[in-house]
Amino acid sequence: MSKLTLLQLLSMSYCDLPPHVDPLPSTVNASNFLSYLRLNGNNLSSSSVFPWLFNFSSRLIYLNINDNNLQGPIPNAIGNIASLEYLYLHENLLDGAIPSSFGNLSRLIYLSLGNNQLEGVITEAHFSGLYRLSYLCLFQNLDISFNFSSAWNPPFQLRYLDLMDCKLGPHFPTWLHTQKELWYLDISNAGIHDTLPDWFWDLSPKLYGFNASHNNIYGVLPDLSSRFSTYLFIDLSSNQFNCLLPSLPLKGSVLDFSNNKFWGSITDLCSKASFLEHLDLSSNLLSGQLPDCFGNQMSLKFLNLSYNNLSGKIPLPNNISSLHLQNNSFTGEIPASLRNCTSLHFLDLSENKLTGEIPTWLGDRLSKLVLLNLRSNQFLGTIPLNLCYLTCLQVLDISFNKISGPVPKCLSNLTAMVQQVEFESYTLIHALVIKSPQFETSFQQLRFPHFEGAEVTWKGKENEYIKSLQLVKLIDLSSNNLVGEIPPEITSLVGLVALNLSRNNLSGLLPVKLGQLRSLNFLDLSRNHISGGIPVGLSQLDALGVLDLSYNNLSGKIPFIAHLQTFEASAYVGNSRLCGPPLAKPCPGDESPLDPKFNENKKGIESPEEEDELISLGFYIAMTLGFIVGFWGVFGTLQLNKSWKSAFFGSMEWLYVRTLINKNRLQNFFAFL
């Protein structure tokens, strides 16, 4: 490196460079021509790379050392690289304040410091000389705050601004009204407790991406159909909007208004937002029926209307990939038009009032389903065998219905639950290349707030899984009227993480090969009519965290194996012929257990306190006998020597009286004797 005196461009991204860079000797004449340097994605630490870097800094225009292990503060000397136009330091461990010397970088266009541990207050001085700044990225620096005067007029015109997780509020930043060229704005989770000012909508026509989610923004939204010309995404989720749902923008891809208090109907949604691909209006107060025109929405791929007050029948877009309608009041049967949605990956119709039988075509036509949730409806009939054709299925939840018949043996064909499969990310985002005289970037390289996920009832609670959904393999058929045996074929689903067959009318024996389900973390077979013993193989489930076999007809001794003994007695109660720890019922031929937490003793003492008193009484009787023998052994000796006797009893009299007062010290007294 030291010999390349004419070097202009050096790119060594993701080359596994070590943390420390050898310093250049002072006699070396390093290149004075280096203008482009990429060292991102390595293991560099700031203690070594910055001193090395400053030897090449006289003509540096482009510097990218993001995604390393840079620690400590950002050196003030970076402000001396007057030629710098692009500076990437994000995705590191940098801390301390942002140097005010950055204000000297008058040629700087692109500044990215996101996802570090920077702190302190940013003032106008930090940007005083940044006349050409177009891209400013400070996201996920939780301890950065801003102190700008309300009359501040920045010297730059930003096109990209990302201040996610910074302390920007409580007021909406007034200086943004000067930024007329913005096409991306992220002020999510920024502590804003304010309304969106009227002047903000003057900026909106040029915005491709706008994220103000996870704040406390309130007030009324205007008619948005003419505000955004062509946008990629708008995210106002998790705020405090409490108003009528406004008319939506006409041309856009992703719209998220979830977790607010929007009310009213969505009857005009089709005509006002015909180009939407991703629509999330979940967790609001919307009511009424879905418009029939949904069937003509060919562009809509993702629809989430869950947790509202919607009712009526379900009309569906023809080309949808993900449908979330849970926790509403939809009625009728599963619409036959759904069979045309052959690209469907996620289908959640849980917590509604749907009726009829589960259609057989779900398994024939929707072969790409990853999640099928029909929980808490009023479905009748049996589980159709065609569901076994869903080889991509990872979550099957038909609990809390009126399903009868047996558990299908062919569930073993759900091959996605046999091994961990990798499937595509269901992020609905398209590449959008934005070109400008200063720089070129793609939206696929930007942080995008929407990842496909789903709600799964796990251990009695609803949990939302986003990026980790591929790790969840679950079958929940609980609270139905299923009969027959648990099919042994189900034990071939070795990737299964949760199995819930509780509250049915299942009978027969537990499958002998339950121990094959080595990934199982949750097993609930309670409140059935299962008989026989507990297979020893169940103890092989090292990952098992929740076990419930209660209220069946199980018999015999609970296998005395360490892992099965970690579960409380509630996991086994209600099986009258089951015995052994942790139950209080001993097995025939067993000695009476001594642990007062789980067992009765032979004399019928039920409480740990009574048994403790018995143990204490026996202990003190034995100790008293020991005292008499020991006392006379010592006393007889002392009678032979009067001076010893006088000294000994003079010192022991006080100790004896004090010890008898506190029986807890009695043992020490006898040991001393």
C-alpha positions in Angstrom: 0.0 0.0 0.0 2.8 2.4 0.9 4.4 2.0 -2.5 1.3 2.7 -4.5 1.9 6.4 -4.8 -0.5 6.9 -7.7 -3.4 5.0 -6.2 -6.8 6.6 -6.8 -9.3 3.9 -6.0 -9.2 1.2 -3.3 -12.2 -1.2 -2.7 -11.8 -4.0 -0.1 -15.3 -4.5 1.1 -16.0 -7.7 3.0 -12.5 -9.0 2.8 -12.3 -10.2 6.5 -9.6 -7.6 7.3 -8.3 -7.8 10.8 -9.1 -5.3 13.6 -5.8 -3.6 13.5 -4.1 -1.8 10.6 -0.3 -1.4 10.8 0.6 2.3 10.9 2.6 3.7 8.0 6.2 4.7 8.7 6.7 8.4 8.8 9.2 8.2 6.0 6.7 6.6 3.6 5.3 8.9 0.9 1.7 7.5 0.7 -0.5 8.3 -2.3 -1.8 11.8 -2.5 -4.2 10.8 -5.3 -6.5 8.4 -3.3 -10.1 9.7 -3.8 -12.3 6.6 -3.4 -11.9 4.2 -0.4 -14.2 1.3 0.5 -13.3 -0.8 3.6 -16.9 -1.6 4.7 -17.9 -5.0 6.0 -14.6 -5.9 7.8 -13.4 -6.2 11.4 -11.7 -2.8 11.6 -11.5 -0.9 14.9 -11.3 2.8 15.1 -8.2 2.8 17.2 -6.1 1.7 14.2 -8.0 2.6 11.0 -8.4 6.3 11.6 -4.7 7.2 12.1 -3.9 5.1 9.0 -6.7 6.8 7.1 -5.5 10.3 7.7 -2.3 9.6 5.8 -4.4 9.3 2.6 -6.9 12.1 3.3 -5.6 15.0 1.2 -7.9 14.3 -1.8 -10.4 11.8 -0.4 -13.9 12.2 -1.9 -15.6 8.9 -1.0 -15.1 7.1 2.3 -17.1 4.0 3.3 -16.1 2.1 6.5 -19.6 1.1 7.6 -20.4 -2.3 9.0 -17.1 -2.7 11.0 -16.3 -2.7 14.7 -15.4 0.9 14.9 -15.4 2.0 18.6 -14.9 5.1 20.5 -15.6 8.7 19.4 -15.5 10.0 15.9 -12.2 11.9 15.5 -12.4 15.7 15.0 -9.8 15.3 12.3 -12.4 14.0 9.9 -13.6 17.6 9.7 -10.2 18.4 8.1 -10.8 16.3 5.0 -12.1 19.2 3.1 -12.6 17.3 -0.2 -14.9 14.7 1.4 -18.3 14.3 -0.4 -19.5 10.9 0.8 -19.0 9.6 4.3 -20.5 6.2 5.5 -19.9 5.3 9.2 -23.1 3.5 9.9 -23.5 0.0 11.5 -20.6 0.4 13.9 -20.1 0.9 17.7 -19.1 4.5 17.6 -20.0 6.5 20.7 -19.7 10.0 22.1 -20.8 13.2 20.5 -20.8 14.1 16.8 -17.9 16.5 16.2 -18.9 20.1 15.4 -16.0 19.9 12.9 -18.4 18.2 10.5 -19.7 21.7 9.8 -16.4 22.4 8.0 -17.2 19.8 5.3 -18.6 22.2 2.8 -18.5 19.7 -0.1 -20.3 16.9 1.9 -23.3 15.4 0.0 -23.9 12.1 1.8 -23.6 11.6 5.6 -24.6 8.3 7.2 -24.0 7.7 10.9 -26.9 5.4 11.6 -27.0 2.5 14.0 -24.2 3.5 16.4 -24.1 4.5 20.0 -23.7 8.3 19.4 -25.1 10.7 22.0 -25.3 14.3 22.8 -27.2 17.3 21.4 -27.0 18.3 17.7 -27.1 22.0 17.1 -27.1 24.3 14.1 -23.3 24.5 14.4 -23.0 20.9 13.2 -24.5 21.8 9.8 -23.4 25.4 9.5 -21.2 24.8 6.4 -22.9 21.8 4.8 -24.3 23.7 1.8 -24.4 20.6 -0.5 -25.8 18.0 2.0 -28.5 15.9 0.3 -28.5 12.6 2.4 -28.6 12.6 6.2 -28.9 9.3 8.0 -28.7 9.2 11.9 -31.2 6.3 12.6 -31.0 4.2 15.7 -28.8 6.5 17.8 -31.1 6.5 20.8 -29.3 9.1 22.8 -29.1 11.8 20.1 -31.3 14.8 20.6 -31.8 18.1 18.6 -31.8 21.7 19.6 -32.7 23.9 16.7 -34.4 27.3 16.9 -37.8 27.5 15.4 -36.6 30.1 12.9 -33.5 28.0 11.8 -33.1 28.0 8.0 -30.7 25.1 7.1 -28.1 25.9 4.4 -28.9 22.6 2.6 -31.8 21.0 0.7 -32.2 17.4 1.8 -33.5 14.6 -0.4 -33.1 11.8 2.1 -33.6 12.2 5.9 -33.6 9.3 8.4 -33.9 10.2 12.1 -35.6 7.0 13.3 -35.2 6.5 17.1 -33.5 9.9 17.6 -35.0 12.3 20.1 -36.6 14.8 17.8 -39.8 15.7 19.6 -42.0 16.6 21.3 -42.8 19.1 18.6 -42.9 18.4 14.9 -39.6 19.8 13.5 -40.5 23.2 12.0 -37.2 23.4 10.0 -38.5 20.7 7.7 -40.8 23.2 6.0 -37.7 24.6 4.2 -36.8 21.2 2.7 -38.6 21.3 -0.7 -36.7 18.4 -2.3 -37.4 15.6 0.2 -38.3 12.2 -1.4 -37.6 10.1 1.7 -38.4 11.1 5.3 -38.2 8.8 8.4 -39.0 10.4 11.7 -40.4 7.2 13.3 -40.2 6.6 17.1 -38.8 10.1 17.5 -40.8 11.2 20.6 -43.1 13.5 18.6 -46.3 14.5 20.4 -47.9 17.0 18.0 -50.1 17.3 14.9 -48.9 17.2 11.4 -48.7 20.9 10.4 -50.6 22.2 7.4 -47.3 23.1 5.6 -46.2 19.5 5.7 -48.7 18.6 3.0 -46.8 21.0 0.7 -43.9 18.6 0.9 -45.9 15.5 0.3 -46.2 15.5 -3.6 -42.5 14.7 -3.9 -42.3 12.1 -1.1 -41.6 8.5 -2.3 -41.3 7.3 1.3 -42.7 8.7 4.5 -42.5 7.0 7.9 -43.8 8.8 11.0 -44.9 5.6 12.9 -44.5 4.9 16.6 -45.0 8.5 17.8 -47.9 10.3 19.4 -49.1 12.2 16.4 -52.8 13.1 16.6 -55.3 15.3 14.8 -57.2 14.9 11.6 -55.8 13.9 8.2 -56.9 15.7 5.1 -58.1 14.1 1.9 -54.9 12.3 0.8 -56.0 11.5 -2.7 -54.3 14.6 -4.1 -51.4 14.9 -1.6 -49.0 12.2 -2.7 -48.5 12.0 -6.5 -46.7 8.7 -6.7 -45.3 7.2 -3.5 -43.6 3.9 -2.6 -44.8 3.7 1.0 -46.5 5.8 3.7 -46.4 4.6 7.3 -48.4 6.4 10.0 -48.9 3.3 12.2 -48.9 3.3 16.0 -49.9 6.9 16.5 -53.0 8.6 18.1 -55.0 9.6 15.1 -58.7 9.5 16.1 -60.7 10.6 13.0 -62.6 9.4 10.0 -60.5 7.3 7.7 -59.5 9.8 5.0 -59.6 9.2 1.2 -56.3 7.5 0.4 -53.7 8.5 -2.1 -54.4 7.3 -5.7 -51.1 5.9 -6.8 -48.9 4.1 -4.3 -47.5 0.7 -3.3 -47.6 0.4 0.5 -49.9 2.1 3.0 -49.9 1.4 6.8 -52.3 3.2 9.1 -52.5 0.4 11.7 -52.7 0.8 15.5 -54.6 4.1 15.5 -58.2 5.0 16.1 -59.5 5.6 12.6 -63.2 5.0 12.2 -65.8 4.8 9.5 -66.2 2.5 6.5 -63.9 1.6 3.7 -66.5 1.3 1.0 -64.8 3.7 -1.4 -61.4 2.1 -0.9 -61.3 0.4 -4.3 -61.9 3.5 -6.4 -59.6 5.7 -4.4 -56.6 3.3 -4.1 -56.6 1.1 -7.1 -52.8 0.7 -7.3 -52.1 -0.4 -3.8 -50.0 -3.6 -3.2 -49.8 -3.5 0.6 -52.6 -2.2 2.8 -52.6 -2.4 6.6 -55.5 -0.8 8.4 -55.4 -3.3 11.4 -56.2 -2.4 15.0 -58.5 0.5 14.3 -62.2 1.2 14.8 -63.4 0.6 11.2 -66.8 -0.9 10.7 -69.2 -1.9 8.0 -68.8 -4.3 5.1 -66.0 -4.8 2.6 -66.8 -3.4 -0.9 -67.5 -6.0 -3.6 -65.0 -4.2 -5.9 -62.2 -5.9 -3.9 -62.4 -8.8 -6.4 -61.2 -6.5 -9.1 -58.1 -5.3 -7.1 -55.5 -7.1 -9.2 -52.6 -5.2 -7.7 -53.3 -5.8 -4.0 -50.9 -8.5 -2.6 -51.0 -7.8 1.1 -54.2 -7.0 3.0 -54.5 -6.6 6.8 -57.8 -5.5 8.2 -57.5 -7.4 11.5 -58.8 -6.1 14.9 -61.6 -3.9 13.6 -65.4 -4.1 13.7 -65.9 -5.2 10.1 -68.7 -7.6 9.2 -70.6 -9.2 6.4 -69.1 -11.6 3.8 -65.6 -11.6 2.5 -64.9 -10.4 -1.0 -61.4 -11.1 -2.1 -58.8 -9.7 -4.6 -57.9 -12.3 -7.1 -54.1 -12.0 -6.8 -53.6 -11.6 -3.1 -50.6 -13.2 -1.4 -51.3 -12.5 2.3 -54.7 -12.0 3.9 -55.2 -11.1 7.6 -58.8 -10.6 8.6 -58.7 -11.9 12.2 -60.7 -10.5 15.1 -63.6 -9.1 13.2 -67.2 -10.2 12.8 -67.2 -11.7 9.3 -69.9 -14.2 8.6 -70.7 -16.8 6.1 -68.5 -19.5 4.6 -65.0 -19.2 3.3 -65.5 -17.5 -0.1 -65.1 -19.8 -3.1 -63.3 -16.9 -4.9 -60.4 -17.6 -2.6 -59.6 -20.6 -4.7 -58.3 -18.3 -7.4 -55.7 -16.8 -5.1 -53.1 -19.5 -5.9 -50.2 -17.3 -4.8 -51.6 -17.1 -1.2 -48.9 -17.7 1.5 -50.7 -16.4 4.6 -54.4 -16.8 5.4 -55.6 -15.7 8.8 -59.4 -15.7 9.3 -59.4 -16.4 13.1 -61.7 -14.9 15.7 -64.7 -14.3 13.4 -68.1 -15.9 13.0 -67.5 -18.0 9.9 -69.5 -21.1 9.4 -69.7 -24.2 7.2 -67.1 -26.8 6.5 -63.5 -26.2 5.8 -63.4 -26.5 2.0 -61.3 -29.3 0.4 -60.0 -27.0 -2.3 -57.8 -25.2 0.3 -55.4 -28.0 0.0 -55.8 -28.5 -3.7 -55.6 -24.9 -4.9 -53.5 -23.0 -2.3 -50.4 -25.1 -2.5 -48.1 -22.2 -1.3 -49.8 -21.7 2.1 -47.3 -21.2 4.9 -49.8 -20.2 7.5 -53.5 -21.3 7.8 -55.3 -19.9 10.9 -59.0 -20.6 11.2 -59.1 -20.4 15.0 -62.2 -19.4 17.0 -64.9 -19.7 14.4 -67.9 -22.0 14.0 -66.6 -24.4 11.4 -68.2 -27.9 11.3 -67.4 -31.2 9.7 -64.1 -33.0 9.6 -60.6 -31.9 8.8 -60.3 -32.4 5.1 -57.6 -34.8 4.0 -56.7 -32.4 1.2 -55.0 -30.1 3.8 -52.2 -32.7 3.8 -51.2 -31.5 0.3 -50.0 -28.2 1.8 -46.3 -29.2 1.9 -45.2 -25.6 2.6 -47.5 -25.3 5.7 -45.7 -24.3 8.9 -48.6 -23.1 11.0 -52.0 -25.0 11.1 -54.5 -23.6 13.7 -58.1 -24.9 13.6 -58.7 -24.6 17.3 -61.9 -23.5 19.1 -64.3 -24.7 16.4 -66.8 -27.6 16.1 -64.6 -29.9 14.1 -65.3 -33.7 14.5 -63.8 -36.9 13.3 -60.2 -38.2 13.6 -56.9 -36.4 13.4 -55.7 -37.2 9.8 -52.8 -39.6 9.6 -51.7 -37.9 6.5 -50.5 -34.8 8.5 -47.2 -36.5 8.2 -47.1 -35.2 4.6 -46.7 -31.6 5.8 -43.0 -31.8 4.9 -42.2 -28.2 5.9 -42.7 -29.4 9.5 -40.3 -32.2 9.0 -37.2 -30.1 8.2 -36.4 -26.5 8.3 -37.0 -25.0 4.9 -35.9 -21.8 3.5 -38.5 -19.8 1.7 -38.6 -16.4 0.1 -39.1 -13.2 2.1 -42.6 -12.0 1.6 -41.6 -8.4 1.6 -43.7 -6.5 -0.9 -41.2 -4.0 -2.2 -39.9 -3.2 -5.7 -36.6 -1.8 -6.8 -36.9 1.9 -7.4 -33.8 3.5 -8.6 -33.5 7.2 -7.9 -31.0 9.1 -9.9 -29.7 12.5 -9.3 -26.6 14.5 -10.4 -25.2 13.8 -6.9 -25.8 10.2 -6.3 -27.7 7.1 -7.3 -29.4 4.6 -4.9 -32.1 1.9 -4.9 -35.0 1.4 -2.5 -34.0 -2.2 -2.1 -30.9 -0.9 -0.4 -32.9 1.3 2.0 -34.4 0.3 5.3 -38.0 -0.7 4.7 -40.4 -0.9 7.6 -42.6 -3.7 6.4 -41.8 -7.4 6.7 -44.3 -10.1 6.3 -45.3 -11.7 9.6 -48.2 -13.4 11.3 -49.8 -13.7 14.7 -49.6 -17.1 16.3 -51.2 -18.3 19.5 -48.2 -19.6 21.5 -48.4 -20.9 25.0 -51.8 -19.3 25.4 -50.8 -15.9 24.2 -50.9 -14.3 20.8 -47.4 -13.4 19.5 -46.4 -11.8 16.3 -43.5 -13.3 14.4 -41.9 -11.3 11.8 -38.5 -12.4 10.5 -38.4 -15.5 12.6 -41.7 -17.0 11.4 -39.7 -19.7 9.5 -38.7 -21.1 12.9 -42.3 -21.6 14.1 -43.8 -25.0 13.2 -47.1 -25.4 14.9 -50.2 -27.6 14.9 -53.2 -26.5 17.1 -56.4 -28.6 16.8 -57.5 -27.9 20.4 -61.0 -27.3 21.7 -62.9 -29.3 19.0 -64.8 -32.6 19.0 -62.0 -34.8 17.6 -62.1 -38.5 18.3 -60.0 -41.6 17.9 -56.3 -42.0 18.6 -53.4 -39.6 18.2 -52.0 -41.0 14.9 -48.4 -42.3 15.4 -47.6 -40.8 11.9 -47.6 -37.4 13.5 -44.3 -38.2 15.2 -42.5 -38.0 11.9 -42.9 -34.2 12.0 -39.6 -33.8 13.7 -39.4 -30.1 13.1 -42.6 -29.5 15.0 -42.2 -26.9 17.8 -45.7 -26.9 19.2 -48.5 -29.5 19.3 -51.8 -28.8 21.0 -54.6 -31.4 20.8 -56.2 -30.5 24.2 -59.9 -30.4 25.0 -61.1 -33.0 22.5 -62.4 -36.5 22.8 -59.2 -38.3 21.8 -58.6 -41.8 23.2 -56.2 -44.6 22.9 -52.5 -44.7 23.9 -49.9 -42.0 23.6 -47.7 -42.6 20.5 -44.6 -44.6 21.6 -42.3 -42.5 19.3 -43.2 -39.1 20.8 -39.5 -38.9 21.7 -38.8 -38.3 18.0 -40.2 -34.8 18.1 -36.9 -33.4 19.4 -37.7 -29.8 18.5 -40.9 -29.8 20.5 -41.2 -27.0 23.0 -44.9 -27.0 23.7 -47.0 -30.2 24.1 -50.6 -30.0 25.4 -52.8 -33.2 25.3 -54.9 -32.3 28.3 -58.6 -32.9 28.8 -59.0 -35.9 26.5 -59.6 -39.6 27.2 -56.1 -40.9 26.6 -55.1 -44.0 28.4 -52.1 -46.2 29.2 -48.7 -45.1 30.5 -46.5 -42.2 29.7 -43.8 -43.3 27.2 -40.3 -43.2 28.5 -39.3 -41.6 25.2 -41.1 -38.4 26.3 -38.1 -37.7 28.5 -35.9 -37.3 25.4 -37.6 -34.0 24.5 -34.8 -31.8 25.9 -36.4 -28.7 24.4 -39.8 -29.2 26.0 -40.7 -26.2 28.1 -44.5 -26.7 28.5 -46.1 -30.1 29.1 -49.8 -30.7 30.0 -51.1 -34.3 30.2 -53.7 -33.4 32.8 -57.3 -34.8 33.0 -56.9 -37.9 30.9 -57.1 -41.6 31.8 -53.3 -42.2 32.1 -52.1 -44.8 34.5 -48.9 -46.2 35.9 -45.8 -44.5 37.3 -44.5 -41.2 35.9 -41.1 -42.0 34.5 -38.6 -41.0 37.1 -36.3 -39.2 34.7 -34.8 -35.8 35.4 -36.5 -33.8 32.7 -40.1 -35.1 33.4 -39.6 -34.2 37.1 -39.1 -30.5 36.3 -42.8 -30.1 35.5 -45.2 -29.3 38.3 -47.9 -31.7 39.4 -50.5 -29.6 37.5 -49.1 -31.2 34.3 -50.3 -34.7 35.5 -53.3 -34.1 37.7 -56.7 -35.5 36.8 -55.3 -38.9 35.9 -56.6 -41.0 38.8 -54.4 -44.0 38.1 -51.2 -42.1 37.6 -48.7 -42.1 40.5 -45.3 -41.0 41.5 -43.5 -37.7 41.8 -44.3 -34.9 41.2 -47.8 -36.1 42.1 -48.7 -36.5 45.8 -49.8 -40.1 45.2 -47.1 -42.7 45.8 -47.0 -45.8 43.6 -47.6 -49.2 45.2 -44.3 -50.5 46.7 -42.7 -47.1 46.8 -41.4 -45.7 50.0 -43.2 -42.7 51.4 -41.6 -39.7 49.7 -39.9 -37.2 52.0 -40.4 -34.0 50.0 -43.2 -32.1 51.7 -43.9 -30.1 48.5 -45.3 -33.1 46.7 -46.2 -35.9 49.1 -48.2 -36.9 52.1 -46.4 -38.8 54.9 -47.6 -42.1 56.4 -49.3 -40.4 59.3 -51.5 -38.3 57.0 -49.8 -35.0 57.7 -50.7 -32.8 54.7 -49.0 -29.4 55.3 -45.2 -28.8 55.1 -45.5 -26.8 58.3 -46.9 -29.8 60.3 -44.3 -32.2 58.9 -41.5 -29.7 59.7 -42.7 -29.6 63.3 -42.5 -33.4 63.5 -39.0 -33.4 62.1 -38.0 -30.7 64.5 -39.5 -32.6 67.6 -37.7 -35.8 66.7 -34.5 -33.9 66.1 -34.6 -32.3 69.6 -35.5 -35.5 71.4 -32.5 -37.2 69.9 -30.3 -34.2 70.7 -31.6 -34.2 74.3 -30.5 -37.8 74.7 -27.2 -36.9 73.2 -26.9 -34.0 75.7 -27.5 -36.3 78.7 -24.8 -38.8 77.6 -22.4 -36.0 76.7 -23.1 -34.0 79.8 -22.4 -36.7 82.3 -19.4 -37.8 80.4 -17.9 -34.3 80.9 -19.5 -33.7 84.3 -18.0 -37.0 85.7 -14.6 -35.9 84.5 -14.9 -32.5 86.0 -15.8 -34.0 89.4 -12.2 -35.2 89.6 -10.8 -31.7 89.4 -12.7 -29.0 91.4 -10.9 -26.1 89.8 -11.9 -27.3 86.3 -15.5 -27.8 87.5 -15.7 -24.2 88.9 -14.3 -22.6 85.8 -16.3 -24.7 83.4 -19.7 -24.3 85.0 -19.1 -20.6 85.7 -18.7 -20.0 82.0 -21.4 -22.5 80.8 -24.2 -21.3 83.0 -24.9 -18.2 80.9 -24.5 -20.1 77.6 -26.9 -22.9 78.6 -29.6 -20.5 79.6 -29.2 -18.4 76.4 -29.2 -21.5 74.2 -32.4 -22.9 75.6 -34.1 -19.6 74.8 -33.5 -20.1 71.1 -34.0 -23.7 70.0 -32.3 -22.9 66.7 -29.0 -22.6 68.4 -29.5 -25.8 70.4 -27.6 -27.9 67.9 -24.5 -25.8 68.2 -24.7 -26.1 72.0 -24.8 -29.9 72.0 -22.0 -30.0 69.4 -19.9 -27.9 71.7 -20.5 -30.3 74.6 
